[in-house]
Amino acid sequence: MKLFDVYPLFDITPVKAQGSWLWDNKGDRYLDLYGGHAVISIGHSHPHYVERLSEQLSKISFYSNSIKNPQQEELAEKLGNMSGYPDYQLFLCNSGAEANENALKLASFVTGKRKVIAFDKAFHGRTSGAVAATDNPKIVAPFNAGHDIVFCPLNDEQAFTEALDGDVAAVIIEGIQGVGGIRMPNDSFLQFIDKKCKEKGCILILDEIQCGYGRTGKFFAHQYAGIQPHIITTAKGMGNGFPVGGVLIHPDIKPWSGMLGTTFGGNYLAAVACLAVLEVMESEKLMNNTLSLGSQWIKEIQALVGPQNVRGRGLIIGFDLPDTKTTVRKDLLVKHHIFTGEAKPNTIRLLPSLALKVEEIDLFNEALKVELS
């Protein structure tokens, strides 16, 4: 049997990782400023994370959600307190797509409606409803295309108002668009759609899967706008590489038995992985590190000749490059052994560990200067 060939692969085989660094099977070292799509939140192979998972694995790794799991309750309490949502409810699942799928389902249950408003260049996942709300027709199969989705331009209040009719169950928006190229909704726009959703009685879903979990210097990116959406979805940085997702649910949404479900979501290892991440974030003050380093890094990139439209918050940073510099991402990887992300047509995305160090930023800056000269 062969692997289903759907991923364009770099000819690199990592075999070891520590902090912000990877080593391949040839012994070459790489600086990881992408974190596997913003997944690595506290650094690769963090000793506390490894210890917590190893200890749990030696006891019990899995049973179904038909029994009590105190680690889930401990995680819900700690996540609620650290995120600023102690009164919300937590549903644990396995991925960002699954989190969004369940969020959309919840909104439809609550409102009795099916229409969803999403935004241009949105990416919400690859499951049925999540991919229908993703602005990429190439990955939407005919089977998925039957969902009632309307796409609006980002930050366009008039277009949003015209789309928001009485049939809308939910509005789903990323706190900062990741795959779309680090495109940021204005704080005022988030405040506007939050107000309009309340007026119309529809559910606002904040997708914080890539931009959340401390990456902006606040726990969630939308908190800069001072709003509290009905539903928040999270995943990538949540488990530092362990597959996990979560839905934070407003207390006025009441659960009923069987309303949502998952086999693997919130298993012992997943819960402990998430607890380890929060414990490290707290003890090492990683959100403070993210905010201070990110602000300075953005200024340093802006000062270079070449990067255009430098944008972001904390350690989710994007910038565009001119048409004459289309190979920069590849050259950073091949020549300088630095992993970054991209967005079409020529945007560099930076999504490193929240434990990034100043000297690692300096290495990137020097390499970028070389490639832009």
N, C-alpha and C positions, 0 to 999 in steps of 0.2 A: 504494500500500500504506500502511496505517495501522499505528501501533504497537499492540500487544496491550495493552489497557487494564486492567492489573492493579495499577498503583501509584496511590494517592491522592497527588496532587502539590500542593505549595505553588506559588503563582504567583510564583516567583522563578527567574531564569535566571542562575546564576553564570557569569562569563566570565574571572575572574581570582582567584587565591588566593595568599596569602603568610602563612606562620606560622600564626596562629590566626584569620586574617581572610579573608573572601570579599568580592568586589565583583560586583554584578550588572550586567546590560546597561543599567541606568539610571544607573549610577554610585554606587548606594547601597552602603554598607559594612556587613557583618554579622560579628559575633563568633561563631566556630564552636566551640561547647562540646560538640559531638557527634561531630565527626570522621568523618562519613559512616559511622555504626555502628562507631565505635572503630577505623576503618581508618587514619586519619592519626595516625601515632605520633610522627614527628619534626617535624611542621609541614608545611603546604603549601609546595610548590616550594622545598624546602630547597636552597641552592646546591650543596652537595656531592652531594646526590641527583641533581639535574638534570645536573650535570657528569658523574657516573659513567654515567648512562643515555645521555646524548648521545654520550659517547666510545664506549661499547659499540655504540650504534646505527650509528655510522659505520664500524664494523669488520664485525661479523656479528651479526644479531639472532636468527636461529633456524636450528637443524638438529635432527633428531630425536634421541632418546635411544639411537640405535644407534652413536653415536660418543663419544669421550672429551670431557668438558667440565670443564676444570680449575676453572672458577668454581664448579661444584657441589661439588667436593671442598674448595675453600677455604671455601665457605659452611658445609659440614658441620662442618669443624674449628672455625671461629670460633663458630658457634652452639653447638656442644657445649661449648666452653670458657666462653662467656659465660653459658650457661644452667645450668651445673653438671652437664651430662650428657655428658661427653667420651667415654664408652665406649658410648653409644647409637648407633644407625644412623638415617640420615635418608632418608625417601622424600619426594620433592618432587612436588607436584601443583598444582592451580589454584585451589582454594577450600576453605573450611572444610567444606562439605558433602562434597566429594570426600575430604578428609582423614578425616572421620568414617566415610565409606563404606568406605574402605580399612582403617581401624582395625578396624571390625566384621568385615570380611572376614578380616583377619589372625587375629583372635581365634577365628573359626570354623575357619579352617585349622588353627590350633595345637591347639585343644581337640577338634575333630571334632564340636562341638555347635552349636546354632543359637539357643538361648534367650538373651535379653538383658534385663537389669534396667536401667531408666531411672527418672527421678524426676519427680514432679509439677511442672508448669510448665517442664519442660525444653524447650530448643530446640537441635537439633543439625544442622539443615539441611533441604533440600527434595528431596534425592535419595532413592532408594527406601528403603534401610535407615535413613538419617539422619532422614527425615521420619516413619517409623514409630516411631522412638524419641523423637519430638517430641510433647509433650503438648498438641496442638492438633488435635482431630479434623476441624476445618473444612478443613485443608490436607492431610489424608491421604486420597488417592484410594483407591477399592476395590482397585486394582492394588497399592498399597503396603501395604494393611492385612493382608496374609497373613503378615507377619513375626511371630515369636513374641516379643512384648515384654510385660514386666510393669512397671507403674509403681508406685513406692513413694513414700510421703511423705518429704520431705527431713528429715534429722536424726532419723528414727525407727528406732532400732536394732532394736527388736522386729519391726517390719513387714519390715525388710530381712532379718533372720535367717529369718523365715518364708518369704520369697520365694526365698532362696538355696538352691536344691536342686541335685542332681547333674546337672541338665540345662543349667545356665547356662554359656554360652560366655564372656559378657562382662558387666561392669557398666560403664555409661558415665555420667559425672557431670561437670558443669561446675565448675571451680574456684570460680567465682562465677556464678550464673545471671544472664545479661544481659537477654535478651528477657523472662524471667520476672519482672523487676523488681528486679534487684540483690539477689537472695536468696542468702544465704551459707551453705554447709554449715559446720557447726562443725568446727574442727580435730579435735576428738575423734571426730566422726562419720567424717571422712575416714580417720583412723587405724583406726577400727573396721572400715570396709569393706575397707580395704587388708589388714588382718589376716585377715578372713573369706575374701577372695578367695584369698589364699595357702593357707589351710586347705583350700578346696574345689577348688583347681587351676583357677580361672577367671581371666580376664584383666581387670584394672582399666584402663579407658581414662579418662584425664583430658582433658576437652574444655577447652582453654585458648584457644579461638579468639577470644573477645571479651575475656576477662579476663587473658590472658597477655601475653607480650612486654614485660615491664617495667611494665605498667600498675598493678600493685599495689605497686610498690617493690621487690619481688623479681621474678626473671625470670618465674616462673610462680606463680599464686595458691596452688596446692597446696603449695608449698614452705614456707608458714607452718606446715603440719601436719607437716613433717619426713618425708614419705613419698616413695617413688620408684615410681610406677606403672609397669606393664609398657609401656604405650603412652600417648603424649601427642600431642594434635593441636593444631595452631596454624594461623593464617591471617591474620586481619584486619590487625593491625599489622605484619605480617611484611614487606610490600612497600610500605607507605606510599601505597597506592593502586594499585600494580601488582598484577594478579590472581595470587596465589600462595598455596599452602597447603603444609603439611608434616606428616609423621607421624614422631615420634621413637620409636624401637623398641628395646626392651631387647635386649642382646647375646645373650641365650639364645634369641631367636627367629631361626632361621636361614632366610635367603632361598633360593629356588630360581628358576632362569631362567623368567621368565614369570609368576611368582607375583602380581605387581602390574604395572601399566603405565599410561602416560599419553602422549599425543602432545605436549602443550604444556608439561607440568610440568617445572620446572627449566631452561627455556630460558635462553639467554644473558642476555636482558634481565631476566628474573625473578631469576636468581641475582645479578646485579649490583645490582638494586634492593634485594634482601635484604641484601647485603653493605654497601651504602651506609647502610641503616638501622642495622645493628649498629655500623658505624664511627661514626656520629653519636651513637648512644646511649652509646657508650664515651667518645668524645672530649669530649662535652658533659655527661657524668655525669647523663644524663636520669633514670635510676632513682632517684638521690638527690634530684633535683628533684621527682620524682613523690611520693616518700615524704614529704618535708617539706611541700610545698604541700598535698598531699591531707589529711594529718593536721590541718593548721590550718584548711583549708576546711571539713572536716566539723564542727569545733568552731564555726566561724562560722555555719554553717547551723543547727546545733543551738541556737544562741543566739537565733535569730529566732523571732518569734511566728507560728506557722502550720505550718511543716514538722513532720511526724510520722515517727517510725521512721527517722531519718537513719542511713544505713548505707553501708558500703563500705570499701575499702582503697585507698590511693593515689589515683589519678585514675579510679576507677570508683566512682561515688557515686550513690546513689538516696535519695529521700525521698518520702513520701506527703503529699498535701494533702487538706484536708477537702472534703466534697461541695459546699460553697459556693464552691470555688475551682477549678472544672473547666476554666476557660479560661486558666489561667496560662501553660501552654506556648505556646498560640497568641498570647497577649498579649505574652509575652517576644519572640516572633519579629516580630510585626506592629508593636508599639509601640516596642520597644527594639532590634530587629534582632539578636537573640541566638538562635542555634540550640541547642536542647537535644533530648533524646530523651524518650520516654515509655514507660510500660507500663500496661496497663489494670488497674484502672479509673481511677486518678488518681495515677500515680507519675511523677515527673520523674527522668530518667536523665542523668547528666553523664559524658561520655566524651571529654574534650578531648585535644589533643596533649600528649605528655609534656613538651614544651618550653613549656608554659603559663607565663605570667608573673603575678606578684602583682597587677599593675594590671588585668589582664584578669579575674581573680577578683573584684576590687573592683567592676568594672563590673557583673558579674552580681549580686553581693550587693545593690548599690544598686537595680538594676532589680527584683529579687525583693522587696525591701522595699516598693517602690512598689505592686507587684501584690498583695501580701498585706495592705496597709494598708486 
